[in-house]
């Protein structure tokens, strides 16, 4: 089986492709290679042509032009489209984009199978392909690399934690009024941000840690409460809640906005808490700040659920999808 990933540079490439490379290598029957979509008319055409020489092509998130997707459609190779963001929308208001929707529709129609990161994304694809040909596979991580947080030592500080990037920091900024209130109320509280951009609070100490791959797990373990605020927009509903999955992996409770996949990853009152308004964020955070036993209880249950998002468990499903697609008429 010649399997090609048609890719372009973006953050999700590691967690939905590169981390699977050692697992693909164990499949002796698979000849795996990747082709990067390049800029420029002829360069793009050559990239897509090279990919189409395989038995099966997995287009990783890239919205190619309608004529390019038709080129794949008329080739003998099977085509799978894998995406984990609401890429037919823009990330800022106004969210709707005619050109993105057109490319999205043509890409989906050209595929034999579509793989989405959550059920909301599946509902978007169902308009253009038989729902039976759409499979939901969450973004995964290697659980064996994530150590579980130990609660034996009672910390002298409680750390609210957020991990992300400059592009998603806007969601955390909406909670600054809550952080300032809590900072006045709890002198043993601090906020830790692990990212490439940061914010400041008037009344709450903020620890700013630049994200480093080698430090990521230790940084996550240093959190006592994981945060994932979102707004309720078409773009945000497409998020695949990877922060929450990472919080599960190290066994810490989370507080999140009940938006999209967040509701699937975190059961309210079990693995963490939901908060919609600023008042709810303040109340829910206060519960976990004041109750160390509750944090430990929720963190332990969260860690048990993390195995649903282990790369080996999900890879087995992915490989079956690939084989079934190849064998289908």
Buried (B, 14 or more C-beta within 10 A) or exposed (E): EBBBBBBBEEEBBEBBBEBBEEBBEEBEEBEBEBBBBEEEEEEBBEBBEBBBBBBBBBBBBBBBBBEBBBBBBEBEBBBBBBBBBBBBBBBEEEBEBEEBBBBBBBBBEBBBBBBBBBEBBBEBBBEBBEEEBBBBBBBBBEBEEBEBBEBEEEEEEBBBBBBBEEEBBBBBEBBBEBBBBBBEBBEEBBBBBBBEBBBEBEEBBBBEBEBEEEEBBEBBBBBBBBBBBBEEBBBBBBBBBBBBBBBBBBBBBBBBBBBBBBBBBBBBEEBBBBBEEBEBBBEBBBBBBEEBEBBBBBBBBBBEBBEBBBBEEBBEBBBEBBBEBBEEE
